Amino acid sequence: MLSLNKFLKSLKCAFRGLIHALRSEQSFRLQLIVAFIVIALAVYFRIPAIKALILGLTILMVLSFELVNTMAERIIDLVEPRWQDKIRDIKDVLAAAVLIAALGSIIIGLIIFWPYL
């Protein structure tokens, strides 16, 4: 059975997590600034809807990867606060996932914006 109260509570938790990420994560704030710039450029250049949708999906992908990276790193720090090579490797792979998403997003953005530059 669907419960409006449970849904609203979940939504409240999600927004609280988003606000926490905005306050505590410099990378997330930077990526959000870049996202707003890309959206503004898409509006300015009147990018066609399908290309704007692709831009939006790539932006959401990068922001989501960053949030997952942040959450995973915090869990790792709780489980194993001492620095170890294996911990470093795990965190590096998490960061690499964000990097790949960001680089892919940049490439897609360049392909979409190239005719307008």
C-alpha positions, 0 to 999 in steps of 0.5 A: 500500500502506498503511504503519502507520509512515508513518501514525504518522509523519504523526500525530506531525507533526500533533500536533507542529503542534497543540502548536506552535500551542497554544504560539505562537498566542494566537488559537488558544488563545483559540478553544480556550478558547471551544470548551471553554466551548461544549462544557461548556454543551452538556453542561450544557444537554443539547443534542440530539445533532444540535445538538451535532454542528452545534456541534462542526462549527462549532468544528472549522471555526473552529479549522481556519481559524485553523490554515490562517491561521497557516500561510499567514501564516508562509509569506508571511513566509518568501517575502516578509519585507518589509512591502508593501501586497499582503502586508497585503491577503493577510493581511487576507483570511486574517484575514477568513476566520477572522472569517467562520467565527467570526461564523457559529459565533457565530450558529449557537451563539446559535440553538442555545442561545437556548431555554436562555438 
